[in-house]
Each structure stands twice: as structure tokens, then as C-alpha cells.
Amino acid sequence: MLSIIIIYLLYIKSSTKLPPGPISWPLIGYISCLGTDAFRKIQQLNKIYGDIVSFQVLGKTIIILYNYDLINEAANENRSKVGRYTMTVNDLLAENSGISNYDTPKALEMRRALLRLIHNNIKTAEEHEGTKLHPIILQNIINAQINELIRQLRIRQGKPVNILHSQFARKLFDIEEILQKHKTVRQLIDSNVGDIYNSDSLLCQLINDSKLNLNKNDISRLSFELMAAGTDTTSLTLTWACDYLTRAPPKESFKLSSDVIDMIHRWASVVPLSLPHIARESFKLKNYYIPKSSILIYNLYAVHNSQLKKLINTEQKSDEIQESDKPIPFSLGSRSCPGARIATILIEQILTAINQEFLIQNITQSPFQTIRPGNQESLTPFGITRTPHKSMYIFVTKLNGSRRTSI
């Protein structure tokens, strides 16, 4: 009888075994992850405890995943058990609307509808016009913006260009100022929502979906989320692309290969820890117990650095790269970016146009400094996105520039 009890207790202990991690202080938990050096310390935990780490913070269990297979298992194989974690500041701004911050049935249905419309619109456009984005974004608008960008860079005539004009704006801590900025933008969107109803836009298609029953506030918030998320991450990706291309100028003079674009995403890791997830219910991950309501962090930065080390040392061809070696800049699962396909096409077109016209140089480093994993000098000390410390670049016109007038 005693042996049965011991076996049962051992089974219970093993079935509720949390991933390894640092010792936490009573009540407050592991406070090292709350300081300005938190990001660097989170990366160090990987070296000490392995690819899955847990610790407590203010009564919450935090689980950090450091490799592709674990993230894929949590995000896709356990998709129904993992949802969006509601972030406090975003909750103050969103007021229960939108798709980025909530795990409610309405938010999930809006997200599914948005993804469905994006997929169907791009599929229809590809069948008729190659890779053009109409009717989501008119190709002539894209071409006009790219041509204007190229014109502005030509005017600089090799003088340094600051890619991040509003870098300071990402470092605001004053919540009142953030709220005021958000209010101003929302008022501008609100005043123009009425124009959407009679357009051929993506938002108009969502409004006309009778199953969603969206109100004006829903559309206004969704518009803000698409603009805010797309603007910040896309601009940062393009900035990191400049940094990468100064270190590894591509051999292609016409269209950048998918291999180069993938390397840029690995180098950038614009949203290094993705957005936080929450366990809707308890489940097992790599024989570890993931308790209900624990917060899951997908460390995309660690994944991409691991891939960089492997690819730089082995030089694999694109058709030899395994699924686990592909970059995941838009994350996986329930918090993956719904606009990933749009962003990918836009980024490729902009970078291709710049590469056809210019050779990019960084004024603060030696030309063509090599790429190396563990980009420690550019770790983000705080915030959701990762910003390069250096954003001044020189765009030198190529002698044999061969850019097309239309893309």
C-alpha cells in the first residue's frame, strides 16, 4: 500500500513539474526581469537553464521558450490552449475593442474575418496581376511612394540620412502623454471612418460582414491597430535592413532573393519577444507542466540568433533549409501578425527598389563589416520593439543602377 502511495505522489510531482529557472523572491518574484537590463538577462537564462525557462513575477508564472520547435509546439500544436494576454496599458487604450489585446469571442472572430479577407484579396490579386495587392493597397500608390523615396535619397547625394526620424517617440514612459497621443490619432480616424463605408477597402468589407456586427468604435480601433502596428514594425524592419545591407551587400542587382530577406528578418528580430500569450488551460510542453493562466513568452530573438549561427557556419541553400531554420518575424499561432503577407510584399518591393539604385553605407562603422550572431550591441533595453542604436546611413548611387520604373 505504501509503495502505491509513493508511486502516486511521484507521478503527481512529475506531472506538475515546472520548467527550470532562477530562484524567485517571496511575493515579488524574479525582479531581475523588470529592470532596464532585463532583455539581456532573459537571454542569459537560456545559457543557464536551457530552451524552456520559468519563474514567478508578482504571483504570475512566466514561461519563456527559446527555440523554434518549442514555440511551434506551444503556438500551433496547442493552439486552442494558448490565447492572447491582455496588456494593461493597451487595455486602457483599446477599451475592449480591436483584435490585438483580447482573447474574447468577438476579438477572435474579427481576427479570423480579417485574415480571411486578406488571404482572399491577395489570392485574387495574384491570380490576375502577379503579386500586386489590389484592392487592399493599390499598386500605383505603392509605386508612387517608392519613387518618391528614391527621389528623396537621390537629393541627399551621398549625405547621411537618419532613417529613424522619431526614435525618441518609442522611449516614452509617461502614460498620460501616450494616452493623449492615442486620443489625437483616434479622433482623426473617427472623423474619417464614415468615408470607409462606401469604399472598396478591406475595412469596408469587414463592415459589410453581417456576422460580425461591428460598430464605429470597433472599426476605429481596428484601423488604429493596423496603422500603428504596421508603421512601427515595417519602418524598423527597413532600418535593420539598411544595417544588414551595409554589412553584407547583396550580389543581386535586380531583385533581392528570399534568402536575403530571410537573413534581414533574422538580423532584425524587430519584436524580439513577440507579444505575450496566456495559457487558457494547463498542458504539457517537453514533459514540463504549463499551468493555466501562466504567461508564455516566445523568444524570437534567441531563435533567430541560433539560426544565424547555423546558417553562417554551414551556408545552406534555400531548398535545403528545414522548417525550424526559417525566420518567424511575425511570430506563430494566436498572436502572429495578421498583416504578415502584406508587410512581406511591401518590404520586398521597397528594399528591391533601394538595392537597384543605391549602395548603402553606415557612417559609424567600417564598410562591409561582417554579420555575426549575438548582436549584443543593439539589444533593446525596454519596450516591445527592438531599435538599432545606429540609424545614420549613406546611400551612394550605383553606377550601373538598373531600377525599373514600375515594380
C-alpha positions in Angstrom: 0.0 0.0 0.0 2.8 2.4 0.9 4.6 1.7 -2.4 1.4 2.6 -4.3 1.1 5.9 -2.4 4.8 6.7 -3.1 4.4 5.9 -6.8 1.2 8.1 -6.9 3.0 11.0 -5.2 5.9 10.7 -7.6 3.5 10.7 -10.5 1.7 13.8 -9.2 5.1 15.6 -8.7 6.3 14.7 -12.2 3.1 15.7 -13.9 3.2 19.2 -12.3 6.9 19.8 -12.8 7.6 23.3 -14.0 10.4 24.2 -16.3 13.7 25.1 -14.6 14.5 28.7 -13.8 16.0 31.2 -11.3 15.0 31.3 -7.7 12.4 34.0 -7.1 11.9 36.3 -4.1 8.8 35.7 -2.0 5.8 37.7 -3.3 7.6 39.9 -5.8 9.3 37.0 -7.6 12.3 37.3 -10.1 12.7 41.1 -10.2 15.7 41.0 -12.5 13.4 40.7 -15.4 11.9 44.1 -14.6 15.0 46.3 -14.8 16.5 48.2 -17.7 18.9 45.2 -18.3 16.0 42.7 -18.4 16.3 41.8 -22.0 20.0 40.8 -21.7 19.3 38.8 -18.5 16.5 36.9 -20.2 18.9 35.9 -22.9 21.4 34.7 -20.3 18.8 32.5 -18.7 18.8 30.4 -21.8 22.5 29.5 -21.3 21.9 28.6 -17.7 18.7 26.7 -17.8 18.1 25.6 -21.4 15.5 26.2 -24.0 12.5 26.5 -21.7 12.6 28.6 -18.5 10.1 29.5 -15.8 10.0 32.0 -13.0 7.5 33.9 -10.9 6.8 37.7 -11.1 4.2 39.3 -8.8 2.3 36.0 -8.4 2.3 35.2 -12.2 4.2 32.2 -13.7 6.3 33.3 -16.7 7.4 30.6 -19.2 10.0 31.6 -21.8 10.6 29.5 -24.9 13.9 29.8 -26.7 13.8 27.5 -29.8 11.6 27.1 -32.8 10.3 23.6 -32.0 9.1 24.6 -28.6 7.4 27.7 -29.9 5.8 25.8 -32.7 4.5 23.1 -30.3 3.0 25.8 -28.0 1.7 28.0 -30.7 0.3 25.5 -33.2 0.1 22.1 -31.7 -1.5 23.6 -28.6 -3.2 26.5 -30.4 -6.6 26.0 -28.7 -4.9 26.1 -25.2 -3.0 29.3 -25.8 -4.5 32.8 -26.3 -3.7 36.5 -26.2 -2.6 38.1 -22.9 -4.3 41.4 -22.2 -1.6 44.0 -21.6 -2.6 46.7 -19.1 -1.6 49.8 -20.9 -3.0 48.6 -24.2 -6.3 47.8 -22.3 -6.5 51.4 -21.2 -6.2 52.5 -24.9 -8.3 49.8 -26.5 -11.3 49.9 -24.3 -12.4 46.3 -25.1 -12.2 46.9 -28.9 -9.9 45.6 -31.6 -8.1 42.3 -32.1 -4.6 42.8 -30.7 -5.2 42.7 -27.0 -8.1 40.5 -26.2 -9.0 36.8 -26.2 -12.7 37.3 -26.3 -15.0 35.5 -28.9 -15.6 38.8 -30.7 -11.9 39.6 -31.0 -11.2 36.1 -32.2 -14.0 36.3 -34.8 -12.8 39.7 -36.0 -9.3 38.4 -36.4 -10.4 35.3 -38.4 -12.5 37.5 -40.7 -9.6 39.9 -41.3 -7.2 37.1 -42.1 -9.8 35.5 -44.4 -10.3 38.8 -46.3 -6.6 39.5 -46.6 -6.0 35.9 -47.9 -8.8 36.1 -50.4 -7.9 39.5 -51.7 -4.3 38.7 -52.2 -5.1 35.4 -53.8 -7.5 37.1 -56.2 -4.9 39.8 -57.0 -2.1 37.2 -57.6 -4.3 35.2 -60.0 -5.0 38.3 -62.1 -2.0 40.6 -61.6 1.0 38.6 -60.2 1.9 39.8 -56.7 0.0 43.1 -56.7 -2.1 43.9 -53.7 -5.2 45.5 -55.2 -7.8 46.0 -53.7 -6.1 46.0 -50.3 -3.5 48.5 -51.4 -3.4 50.0 -54.9 -0.1 49.2 -56.7 0.1 52.6 -58.2 0.1 54.1 -54.7 2.9 51.8 -53.7 4.9 52.7 -56.8 4.4 56.4 -56.2 5.6 56.2 -52.6 8.7 54.1 -53.6 9.5 56.5 -56.4 9.3 59.5 -54.0 11.6 57.7 -51.5 14.2 57.1 -54.3 13.9 60.7 -55.3 14.5 61.9 -51.8 17.5 59.7 -51.4 19.0 60.9 -54.7 18.6 64.5 -53.5 20.8 63.7 -50.5 23.7 62.9 -52.9 25.6 60.7 -50.5 25.0 62.7 -47.4 24.0 60.8 -44.2 20.3 60.1 -43.8 18.7 59.4 -40.5 16.3 56.5 -41.1 14.5 56.8 -37.7 13.1 60.3 -37.6 11.0 59.7 -34.5 13.2 57.3 -32.5 12.6 59.2 -29.3 8.9 58.6 -29.5 9.4 54.9 -28.8 11.1 55.7 -25.5 8.2 57.5 -23.8 7.2 56.2 -20.4 4.7 58.9 -19.4 1.3 57.1 -19.8 -0.6 60.4 -19.8 1.4 61.5 -22.9 0.8 58.1 -24.6 -2.9 58.4 -23.8 -3.0 61.9 -25.3 -1.2 60.9 -28.5 -3.5 57.9 -28.8 -6.6 60.1 -28.3 -5.4 62.5 -31.0 -4.9 59.8 -33.6 -8.2 58.1 -32.7 -10.1 61.4 -33.2 -8.5 61.7 -36.6 -9.5 58.2 -37.5 -13.0 58.6 -36.1 -13.6 61.7 -38.3 -12.8 59.6 -41.4 -14.5 56.3 -40.6 -17.6 57.5 -42.4 -15.7 57.6 -45.7 -14.9 53.9 -45.4 -18.5 52.7 -45.8 -18.7 53.4 -49.5 -15.2 52.4 -50.5 -13.7 49.1 -51.8 -11.4 48.9 -48.8 -10.6 46.0 -46.6 -12.3 47.7 -43.7 -15.5 48.3 -45.8 -15.6 44.5 -46.4 -15.4 43.9 -42.7 -18.2 46.4 -42.0 -20.4 44.7 -44.6 -19.9 41.3 -42.9 -23.3 40.8 -41.2 -21.9 38.1 -39.0 -19.5 40.5 -37.2 -22.0 43.3 -36.4 -19.2 45.8 -35.9 -19.8 49.3 -34.6 -17.9 52.5 -35.3 -15.6 52.1 -32.3 -14.6 48.6 -33.5 -13.7 49.9 -36.9 -11.9 52.9 -35.5 -9.8 50.8 -33.1 -9.0 48.2 -35.8 -7.9 51.0 -38.1 -5.6 52.3 -35.4 -4.1 48.9 -34.7 -3.4 48.2 -38.3 -1.8 51.6 -38.8 0.2 51.6 -35.5 1.5 48.0 -35.7 2.3 48.2 -39.4 4.0 51.5 -39.3 6.3 50.8 -36.4 7.4 47.2 -37.3 7.7 47.9 -41.0 9.8 51.0 -40.5 12.1 49.2 -38.0 12.5 46.3 -40.4 13.6 48.6 -43.2 16.0 50.3 -40.8 17.5 47.0 -39.8 17.6 46.0 -43.5 19.9 49.0 -44.1 22.1 47.9 -41.2 22.3 44.4 -42.7 22.9 45.5 -46.3 25.9 47.7 -45.1 27.5 44.6 -43.6 26.5 42.1 -46.4 25.9 43.9 -49.7 23.8 41.5 -51.9 25.1 40.1 -55.1 21.8 40.6 -56.8 21.5 44.0 -58.5 17.8 43.5 -59.6 15.6 41.7 -57.2 16.6 40.6 -53.7 16.3 36.9 -53.2 14.1 35.4 -50.5 17.3 34.2 -48.7 18.5 37.8 -48.3 15.1 38.9 -47.0 15.1 36.0 -44.5 18.5 36.9 -43.3 17.4 40.5 -42.8 14.5 39.2 -40.6 16.8 37.1 -38.6 19.2 40.0 -38.1 16.4 42.4 -37.1 14.1 40.5 -34.7 12.0 43.6 -34.6 9.6 42.3 -32.0 12.2 40.1 -30.1 9.9 38.6 -27.5 6.8 38.6 -29.7 3.7 39.6 -27.8 2.8 37.8 -24.6 0.4 34.8 -24.6 -1.6 33.2 -21.8 -2.4 29.6 -21.2 -6.1 29.2 -21.4 -5.8 25.8 -19.8 -3.0 23.6 -18.4 -0.9 21.5 -20.8 2.4 19.7 -21.2 5.3 21.1 -23.1 8.5 19.0 -23.5 7.4 17.0 -20.4 7.0 20.1 -18.4 3.8 21.4 -16.8 2.4 24.7 -18.1 -0.2 25.8 -15.6 -3.4 27.6 -16.6 -3.1 31.4 -16.6 0.7 31.3 -16.9 2.2 33.8 -19.4 4.2 32.4 -22.3 6.9 34.4 -24.0 8.2 33.4 -27.4 11.9 34.5 -27.6 12.1 35.1 -31.4 15.5 36.9 -30.9 17.0 33.7 -29.5 15.5 31.6 -32.3 16.9 33.9 -35.0 20.4 34.1 -33.4 20.5 30.3 -33.3 19.6 30.2 -37.0 22.2 32.8 -37.8 25.0 30.8 -36.1 23.9 27.7 -38.0 23.5 29.3 -41.5 26.7 31.4 -41.3 28.7 28.3 -40.4 27.1 25.9 -43.0 25.9 28.1 -45.9 22.8 26.1 -46.7 20.9 26.6 -49.9 17.3 27.8 -49.6 15.9 24.4 -50.8 18.0 22.7 -48.0 16.7 24.8 -45.1 14.4 23.0 -42.7 11.2 24.5 -41.4 12.8 25.1 -38.0 15.5 27.2 -39.7 13.1 29.6 -41.3 12.7 33.0 -39.6 9.5 33.8 -37.8 9.5 37.6 -37.7 5.7 37.7 -37.5 5.5 35.1 -34.7 3.4 31.9 -34.7 -0.1 31.0 -33.5 -2.7 33.2 -32.0 -0.6 36.4 -31.9 1.0 36.1 -35.3 0.8 39.3 -37.3 -2.4 39.3 -39.4 -0.8 41.6 -41.9 2.3 39.5 -42.5 1.6 38.8 -46.2 1.0 42.5 -46.9 4.1 43.6 -45.0 6.3 41.0 -46.7 5.4 42.1 -50.2 5.8 45.8 -49.3 9.2 45.3 -47.6 10.5 43.2 -50.6 9.4 45.9 -53.1 10.9 48.8 -51.1 14.2 47.0 -50.5 14.4 45.8 -54.1 14.0 49.4 -55.3 16.6 50.7 -53.0 19.1 48.0 -53.8 18.7 48.6 -57.5 19.6 52.2 -57.1 22.0 52.5 -54.1 24.9 51.0 -52.3 24.2 51.6 -48.5 27.0 52.5 -46.1 26.9 53.1 -42.4 28.8 56.2 -41.4 29.7 54.8 -37.9 31.3 51.6 -38.9 33.8 50.2 -41.4 32.3 49.4 -44.8 31.0 45.8 -45.2 31.5 44.8 -41.5 30.6 41.1 -41.4 27.4 39.7 -40.0 27.8 37.8 -36.7 25.3 36.2 -34.4 24.5 37.6 -30.9 24.1 41.2 -32.0 24.7 42.3 -28.3 25.4 46.0 -29.1 21.9 46.5 -30.2 19.8 44.8 -27.5 16.7 46.6 -26.7 16.8 47.8 -23.1 13.0 48.2 -22.9 9.8 48.2 -25.0 8.2 45.7 -27.3 10.2 46.6 -30.4 13.9 46.4 -31.0 15.6 49.6 -32.3 19.1 49.7 -33.7 21.4 52.1 -31.9 22.7 53.3 -35.3 20.3 54.8 -37.8 22.5 57.1 -40.0 23.2 55.7 -43.4 24.7 57.0 -46.7 23.0 56.0 -50.0 25.6 56.0 -52.8 24.1 55.9 -56.3 25.3 52.8 -58.2 27.0 53.5 -61.5 25.1 50.7 -63.1 21.8 51.2 -61.4 19.0 49.3 -63.2 15.9 50.1 -61.3 12.6 49.6 -63.2 10.1 52.5 -63.2 7.3 50.1 -62.1 7.6 47.2 -59.7 
